[in-house]
Amino acid sequence: MGLNEPLLSIIVPVYNVEEFIEECIHSLLHQTYQNTEIILVDDGSTDNSGKICDTIASDNKSVTVYHKLNGGLSSARNYGIERANGAYLGFVDSDDFVDTQMYEILMHELLSSGADAAVCDYYNYYNSEQYSVRQMPEKETTVFEGESAKLRVYHEFSACNKVYKRELFAQVRYPEGKLYEDARTMYKIADKVEKLVIVPKPLYYYRQRQTSIMGTFSTDNFLDRVSVWDEIYDFEKDKFPESELTRIKNRKNALIIELLKSIYQHRNEKIDKGLVCALLAQLSEPVEATKKEKVFLSFFQVYSKFGGRNSK
């Protein structure tokens, strides 16, 4: 792309990532797409992240740093959106990094197709020797229009493997004070997308940091994650056919099964039996499950009535 490249604003919320932030920013500074502004929103970091951002910005005119009180990921993204100058937006999490050609490829496909958004595949990245491609179903660059474009966006919850026309966010912001903000925002963006281009190349590196799921999620957090699907269902129920609504119920059920598996895997830790009961109550009939999963669910149904240890 040439000198007439439209401005792309890349918004990076930053919070206590001193170990990773330089790699993230340098991957953006070395983009082959030249006309970018990099907006770093230091969301009240208590480590050296903010200072690292300031140092890099002092040597790079394309980088702007904002420091604000901690408000969470959604607050930082919204802060960046409101200060962005570009006609196009991208988001990168500050512990991730991107291929040097990511934005050139996505912007080329978006502009040449006239799409509202462009999406690439990504790596689940653990370290330089351990990573895997998520793998989209498409084998080549594909353009979707109308209802098919909206439905395809519903499968792409991540905010970060995309480029968007800024106008998609004219009346949309990330929900503050909520978990799983990507999923809670993407269905609203999907409703506004009329044309989408899918680029099945892994260009974004989504860093996987090892944590204990039982240590990370409280009962409310687990249920908050499940409630995303209820939110999407309520939004879609008058817009799409029954087959799509059934798909939403199935994905909600699949999530609940995965959460129950996580609880089982951490059964030596203190488990809230009330959480197990609450998750089972959220299952929508009929439950599509393998034989192994059905046995697993039967175990938890018995567990919820007679066994287990409460965390409270």
Contacts in CASP RR format, 6 or more apart in sequence:
PFRMAT RR
TARGET T0000
AUTHOR 0000-0000-0000
METHOD contacts of the structure
MODEL  1
MGLNEPLLSIIVPVYNVEEFIEECIHSLLHQTYQNTEIILVDDGSTDNSG
KICDTIASDNKSVTVYHKLNGGLSSARNYGIERANGAYLGFVDSDDFVDT
QMYEILMHELLSSGADAAVCDYYNYYNSEQYSVRQMPEKETTVFEGESAK
LRVYHEFSACNKVYKRELFAQVRYPEGKLYEDARTMYKIADKVEKLVIVP
KPLYYYRQRQTSIMGTFSTDNFLDRVSVWDEIYDFEKDKFPESELTRIKN
RKNALIIELLKSIYQHRNEKIDKGLVCALLAQLSEPVEATKKEKVFLSFF
QVYSKFGGRNSK
1 33 0 8 1.000
1 34 0 8 1.000
1 104 0 8 1.000
1 107 0 8 1.000
1 108 0 8 1.000
2 34 0 8 1.000
5 33 0 8 1.000
5 34 0 8 1.000
5 35 0 8 1.000
5 107 0 8 1.000
6 35 0 8 1.000
6 86 0 8 1.000
6 87 0 8 1.000
6 88 0 8 1.000
6 107 0 8 1.000
6 111 0 8 1.000
7 35 0 8 1.000
7 36 0 8 1.000
7 37 0 8 1.000
7 85 0 8 1.000
7 86 0 8 1.000
7 87 0 8 1.000
7 88 0 8 1.000
8 33 0 8 1.000
8 35 0 8 1.000
8 36 0 8 1.000
8 37 0 8 1.000
8 86 0 8 1.000
8 88 0 8 1.000
8 89 0 8 1.000
8 90 0 8 1.000
8 103 0 8 1.000
8 107 0 8 1.000
8 163 0 8 1.000
9 36 0 8 1.000
9 37 0 8 1.000
9 39 0 8 1.000
9 80 0 8 1.000
9 84 0 8 1.000
9 85 0 8 1.000
9 86 0 8 1.000
9 88 0 8 1.000
9 89 0 8 1.000
9 90 0 8 1.000
9 166 0 8 1.000
10 28 0 8 1.000
10 36 0 8 1.000
10 37 0 8 1.000
10 38 0 8 1.000
10 39 0 8 1.000
10 89 0 8 1.000
10 90 0 8 1.000
10 91 0 8 1.000
10 92 0 8 1.000
10 103 0 8 1.000
11 39 0 8 1.000
11 41 0 8 1.000
11 77 0 8 1.000
11 80 0 8 1.000
11 81 0 8 1.000
11 84 0 8 1.000
11 89 0 8 1.000
11 90 0 8 1.000
11 91 0 8 1.000
11 92 0 8 1.000
12 24 0 8 1.000
12 25 0 8 1.000
12 28 0 8 1.000
12 38 0 8 1.000
12 39 0 8 1.000
12 40 0 8 1.000
12 41 0 8 1.000
12 91 0 8 1.000
12 92 0 8 1.000
12 93 0 8 1.000
12 94 0 8 1.000
13 41 0 8 1.000
13 43 0 8 1.000
13 72 0 8 1.000
13 73 0 8 1.000
13 76 0 8 1.000
13 77 0 8 1.000
13 93 0 8 1.000
13 94 0 8 1.000
14 21 0 8 1.000
14 40 0 8 1.000
14 41 0 8 1.000
14 42 0 8 1.000
14 43 0 8 1.000
14 45 0 8 1.000
14 49 0 8 1.000
14 50 0 8 1.000
14 53 0 8 1.000
14 76 0 8 1.000
14 94 0 8 1.000
15 42 0 8 1.000
15 43 0 8 1.000
15 44 0 8 1.000
15 45 0 8 1.000
15 49 0 8 1.000
15 70 0 8 1.000
15 72 0 8 1.000
15 73 0 8 1.000
15 76 0 8 1.000
15 94 0 8 1.000
16 45 0 8 1.000
16 46 0 8 1.000
16 47 0 8 1.000
16 49 0 8 1.000
17 24 0 8 1.000
17 45 0 8 1.000
17 47 0 8 1.000
17 49 0 8 1.000
17 94 0 8 1.000
17 95 0 8 1.000
18 45 0 8 1.000
18 47 0 8 1.000
18 48 0 8 1.000
18 49 0 8 1.000
18 52 0 8 1.000
19 95 0 8 1.000
20 94 0 8 1.000
20 95 0 8 1.000
20 96 0 8 1.000
20 97 0 8 1.000
20 207 0 8 1.000
21 49 0 8 1.000
21 50 0 8 1.000
21 52 0 8 1.000
21 53 0 8 1.000
21 94 0 8 1.000
21 95 0 8 1.000
22 52 0 8 1.000
22 56 0 8 1.000
23 97 0 8 1.000
24 92 0 8 1.000
24 93 0 8 1.000
24 94 0 8 1.000
24 95 0 8 1.000
24 96 0 8 1.000
24 97 0 8 1.000
25 38 0 8 1.000
25 40 0 8 1.000
25 53 0 8 1.000
25 56 0 8 1.000
25 63 0 8 1.000
26 97 0 8 1.000
27 97 0 8 1.000
27 98 0 8 1.000
27 99 0 8 1.000
27 100 0 8 1.000
28 36 0 8 1.000
28 38 0 8 1.000
28 92 0 8 1.000
28 98 0 8 1.000
29 38 0 8 1.000
29 56 0 8 1.000
29 60 0 8 1.000
29 62 0 8 1.000
29 63 0 8 1.000
30 100 0 8 1.000
31 98 0 8 1.000
31 100 0 8 1.000
31 101 0 8 1.000
31 102 0 8 1.000
31 103 0 8 1.000
31 104 0 8 1.000
32 100 0 8 1.000
32 101 0 8 1.000
32 103 0 8 1.000
32 104 0 8 1.000
33 103 0 8 1.000
33 104 0 8 1.000
33 107 0 8 1.000
36 62 0 8 1.000
36 103 0 8 1.000
37 62 0 8 1.000
37 63 0 8 1.000
37 64 0 8 1.000
37 84 0 8 1.000
37 85 0 8 1.000
37 86 0 8 1.000
38 60 0 8 1.000
38 62 0 8 1.000
38 63 0 8 1.000
38 64 0 8 1.000
39 64 0 8 1.000
39 66 0 8 1.000
39 80 0 8 1.000
39 83 0 8 1.000
39 84 0 8 1.000
40 50 0 8 1.000
40 53 0 8 1.000
40 57 0 8 1.000
40 63 0 8 1.000
40 64 0 8 1.000
40 65 0 8 1.000
40 66 0 8 1.000
40 94 0 8 1.000
41 66 0 8 1.000
41 68 0 8 1.000
41 76 0 8 1.000
41 77 0 8 1.000
41 79 0 8 1.000
41 80 0 8 1.000
42 49 0 8 1.000
42 50 0 8 1.000
42 53 0 8 1.000
42 65 0 8 1.000
42 66 0 8 1.000
42 67 0 8 1.000
42 68 0 8 1.000
43 68 0 8 1.000
43 70 0 8 1.000
43 71 0 8 1.000
43 72 0 8 1.000
43 73 0 8 1.000
43 75 0 8 1.000
43 76 0 8 1.000
44 67 0 8 1.000
44 68 0 8 1.000
44 69 0 8 1.000
44 70 0 8 1.000
44 71 0 8 1.000
49 94 0 8 1.000
50 65 0 8 1.000
50 67 0 8 1.000
53 63 0 8 1.000
53 65 0 8 1.000
54 65 0 8 1.000
56 63 0 8 1.000
57 63 0 8 1.000
57 64 0 8 1.000
57 65 0 8 1.000
64 83 0 8 1.000
66 79 0 8 1.000
66 80 0 8 1.000
66 83 0 8 1.000
68 75 0 8 1.000
68 76 0 8 1.000
68 79 0 8 1.000
71 176 0 8 1.000
72 176 0 8 1.000
72 177 0 8 1.000
73 174 0 8 1.000
73 181 0 8 1.000
74 173 0 8 1.000
74 174 0 8 1.000
74 175 0 8 1.000
74 176 0 8 1.000
74 177 0 8 1.000
74 178 0 8 1.000
74 181 0 8 1.000
75 174 0 8 1.000
75 176 0 8 1.000
77 91 0 8 1.000
77 159 0 8 1.000
77 174 0 8 1.000
77 181 0 8 1.000
78 173 0 8 1.000
78 174 0 8 1.000
78 176 0 8 1.000
81 89 0 8 1.000
81 169 0 8 1.000
81 173 0 8 1.000
84 166 0 8 1.000
86 166 0 8 1.000
87 165 0 8 1.000
87 166 0 8 1.000
88 107 0 8 1.000
88 110 0 8 1.000
88 163 0 8 1.000
88 164 0 8 1.000
88 165 0 8 1.000
88 166 0 8 1.000
89 163 0 8 1.000
89 164 0 8 1.000
89 165 0 8 1.000
89 166 0 8 1.000
89 169 0 8 1.000
90 160 0 8 1.000
90 162 0 8 1.000
90 163 0 8 1.000
90 164 0 8 1.000
91 159 0 8 1.000
91 160 0 8 1.000
91 162 0 8 1.000
92 98 0 8 1.000
92 160 0 8 1.000
92 204 0 8 1.000
93 160 0 8 1.000
93 206 0 8 1.000
93 207 0 8 1.000
95 207 0 8 1.000
95 209 0 8 1.000
96 125 0 8 1.000
96 160 0 8 1.000
96 204 0 8 1.000
96 205 0 8 1.000
96 206 0 8 1.000
96 207 0 8 1.000
97 205 0 8 1.000
97 207 0 8 1.000
98 203 0 8 1.000
98 204 0 8 1.000
98 205 0 8 1.000
99 202 0 8 1.000
99 203 0 8 1.000
99 204 0 8 1.000
99 205 0 8 1.000
101 203 0 8 1.000
102 120 0 8 1.000
102 203 0 8 1.000
102 204 0 8 1.000
103 163 0 8 1.000
105 120 0 8 1.000
105 199 0 8 1.000
105 201 0 8 1.000
105 203 0 8 1.000
106 118 0 8 1.000
106 119 0 8 1.000
106 120 0 8 1.000
106 162 0 8 1.000
106 163 0 8 1.000
106 199 0 8 1.000
106 203 0 8 1.000
107 118 0 8 1.000
107 163 0 8 1.000
109 115 0 8 1.000
109 118 0 8 1.000
109 141 0 8 1.000
109 197 0 8 1.000
109 199 0 8 1.000
110 117 0 8 1.000
110 118 0 8 1.000
110 163 0 8 1.000
110 165 0 8 1.000
110 197 0 8 1.000
113 143 0 8 1.000
113 195 0 8 1.000
113 197 0 8 1.000
114 195 0 8 1.000
114 197 0 8 1.000
115 143 0 8 1.000
115 195 0 8 1.000
115 196 0 8 1.000
115 197 0 8 1.000
116 149 0 8 1.000
116 164 0 8 1.000
116 165 0 8 1.000
116 168 0 8 1.000
116 192 0 8 1.000
116 193 0 8 1.000
116 194 0 8 1.000
116 195 0 8 1.000
116 196 0 8 1.000
117 153 0 8 1.000
117 162 0 8 1.000
117 163 0 8 1.000
117 164 0 8 1.000
117 165 0 8 1.000
117 168 0 8 1.000
117 189 0 8 1.000
117 193 0 8 1.000
117 196 0 8 1.000
117 197 0 8 1.000
118 162 0 8 1.000
118 163 0 8 1.000
118 196 0 8 1.000
118 197 0 8 1.000
118 198 0 8 1.000
118 199 0 8 1.000
119 153 0 8 1.000
119 156 0 8 1.000
119 161 0 8 1.000
119 162 0 8 1.000
119 196 0 8 1.000
119 197 0 8 1.000
119 198 0 8 1.000
119 199 0 8 1.000
120 161 0 8 1.000
120 162 0 8 1.000
120 199 0 8 1.000
120 200 0 8 1.000
120 201 0 8 1.000
120 202 0 8 1.000
120 203 0 8 1.000
120 204 0 8 1.000
121 133 0 8 1.000
121 134 0 8 1.000
121 135 0 8 1.000
121 136 0 8 1.000
121 161 0 8 1.000
121 199 0 8 1.000
121 200 0 8 1.000
121 201 0 8 1.000
121 202 0 8 1.000
121 203 0 8 1.000
121 204 0 8 1.000
122 133 0 8 1.000
122 134 0 8 1.000
122 158 0 8 1.000
122 160 0 8 1.000
122 161 0 8 1.000
122 202 0 8 1.000
122 203 0 8 1.000
122 204 0 8 1.000
122 205 0 8 1.000
122 206 0 8 1.000
123 131 0 8 1.000
123 132 0 8 1.000
123 133 0 8 1.000
123 134 0 8 1.000
123 202 0 8 1.000
123 204 0 8 1.000
123 205 0 8 1.000
123 206 0 8 1.000
124 131 0 8 1.000
124 132 0 8 1.000
124 133 0 8 1.000
124 134 0 8 1.000
124 206 0 8 1.000
124 208 0 8 1.000
125 131 0 8 1.000
125 205 0 8 1.000
125 206 0 8 1.000
125 207 0 8 1.000
125 208 0 8 1.000
126 207 0 8 1.000
126 208 0 8 1.000
126 210 0 8 1.000
131 205 0 8 1.000
133 202 0 8 1.000
134 202 0 8 1.000
136 198 0 8 1.000
136 200 0 8 1.000
138 198 0 8 1.000
138 200 0 8 1.000
139 200 0 8 1.000
140 200 0 8 1.000
141 197 0 8 1.000
141 198 0 8 1.000
141 199 0 8 1.000
141 200 0 8 1.000
142 197 0 8 1.000
142 198 0 8 1.000
142 200 0 8 1.000
143 195 0 8 1.000
143 196 0 8 1.000
143 197 0 8 1.000
143 198 0 8 1.000
144 152 0 8 1.000
144 195 0 8 1.000
144 196 0 8 1.000
144 197 0 8 1.000
144 198 0 8 1.000
145 194 0 8 1.000
145 195 0 8 1.000
145 196 0 8 1.000
146 194 0 8 1.000
146 195 0 8 1.000
147 240 0 8 1.000
149 193 0 8 1.000
149 194 0 8 1.000
149 195 0 8 1.000
149 196 0 8 1.000
150 190 0 8 1.000
150 191 0 8 1.000
150 193 0 8 1.000
151 190 0 8 1.000
151 240 0 8 1.000
151 244 0 8 1.000
152 196 0 8 1.000
152 198 0 8 1.000
153 186 0 8 1.000
153 187 0 8 1.000
153 189 0 8 1.000
153 190 0 8 1.000
153 193 0 8 1.000
153 196 0 8 1.000
154 186 0 8 1.000
154 187 0 8 1.000
154 190 0 8 1.000
154 232 0 8 1.000
154 236 0 8 1.000
156 162 0 8 1.000
156 186 0 8 1.000
157 182 0 8 1.000
157 183 0 8 1.000
157 186 0 8 1.000
158 182 0 8 1.000
158 186 0 8 1.000
158 206 0 8 1.000
159 174 0 8 1.000
159 181 0 8 1.000
159 182 0 8 1.000
159 185 0 8 1.000
159 186 0 8 1.000
160 204 0 8 1.000
160 206 0 8 1.000
161 203 0 8 1.000
161 204 0 8 1.000
161 206 0 8 1.000
164 189 0 8 1.000
168 189 0 8 1.000
168 192 0 8 1.000
168 193 0 8 1.000
169 189 0 8 1.000
172 185 0 8 1.000
172 188 0 8 1.000
172 189 0 8 1.000
172 192 0 8 1.000
173 185 0 8 1.000
174 181 0 8 1.000
174 184 0 8 1.000
174 185 0 8 1.000
175 181 0 8 1.000
175 184 0 8 1.000
175 185 0 8 1.000
178 184 0 8 1.000
178 224 0 8 1.000
179 221 0 8 1.000
179 224 0 8 1.000
179 225 0 8 1.000
180 224 0 8 1.000
180 225 0 8 1.000
180 228 0 8 1.000
183 228 0 8 1.000
183 232 0 8 1.000
184 228 0 8 1.000
184 231 0 8 1.000
187 231 0 8 1.000
187 232 0 8 1.000
187 235 0 8 1.000
187 236 0 8 1.000
188 235 0 8 1.000
191 235 0 8 1.000
191 239 0 8 1.000
212 266 0 8 1.000
212 269 0 8 1.000
213 262 0 8 1.000
213 266 0 8 1.000
214 262 0 8 1.000
214 263 0 8 1.000
214 266 0 8 1.000
214 269 0 8 1.000
214 270 0 8 1.000
214 271 0 8 1.000
215 269 0 8 1.000
217 225 0 8 1.000
219 272 0 8 1.000
219 274 0 8 1.000
219 275 0 8 1.000
219 278 0 8 1.000
219 311 0 8 1.000
222 259 0 8 1.000
222 275 0 8 1.000
222 278 0 8 1.000
222 279 0 8 1.000
223 275 0 8 1.000
223 278 0 8 1.000
223 279 0 8 1.000
223 282 0 8 1.000
225 255 0 8 1.000
225 259 0 8 1.000
226 252 0 8 1.000
226 255 0 8 1.000
226 256 0 8 1.000
226 259 0 8 1.000
226 279 0 8 1.000
226 282 0 8 1.000
229 248 0 8 1.000
229 249 0 8 1.000
229 251 0 8 1.000
229 252 0 8 1.000
229 255 0 8 1.000
230 252 0 8 1.000
232 248 0 8 1.000
233 245 0 8 1.000
233 248 0 8 1.000
233 249 0 8 1.000
233 252 0 8 1.000
236 244 0 8 1.000
236 245 0 8 1.000
236 248 0 8 1.000
237 245 0 8 1.000
249 284 0 8 1.000
250 288 0 8 1.000
252 282 0 8 1.000
252 284 0 8 1.000
253 283 0 8 1.000
253 284 0 8 1.000
253 287 0 8 1.000
253 288 0 8 1.000
253 289 0 8 1.000
254 288 0 8 1.000
256 279 0 8 1.000
256 280 0 8 1.000
256 282 0 8 1.000
256 283 0 8 1.000
257 289 0 8 1.000
257 293 0 8 1.000
257 296 0 8 1.000
257 297 0 8 1.000
259 279 0 8 1.000
260 276 0 8 1.000
260 279 0 8 1.000
260 280 0 8 1.000
260 296 0 8 1.000
260 297 0 8 1.000
260 300 0 8 1.000
261 296 0 8 1.000
263 271 0 8 1.000
263 275 0 8 1.000
263 276 0 8 1.000
264 296 0 8 1.000
264 300 0 8 1.000
270 309 0 8 1.000
270 311 0 8 1.000
271 308 0 8 1.000
271 309 0 8 1.000
271 310 0 8 1.000
271 311 0 8 1.000
272 310 0 8 1.000
272 311 0 8 1.000
272 312 0 8 1.000
273 303 0 8 1.000
273 304 0 8 1.000
273 307 0 8 1.000
273 308 0 8 1.000
273 309 0 8 1.000
273 310 0 8 1.000
274 304 0 8 1.000
274 310 0 8 1.000
275 311 0 8 1.000
276 300 0 8 1.000
276 303 0 8 1.000
276 304 0 8 1.000
277 304 0 8 1.000
280 297 0 8 1.000
280 300 0 8 1.000
280 301 0 8 1.000
280 304 0 8 1.000
283 297 0 8 1.000
287 294 0 8 1.000
287 297 0 8 1.000
289 297 0 8 1.000
END
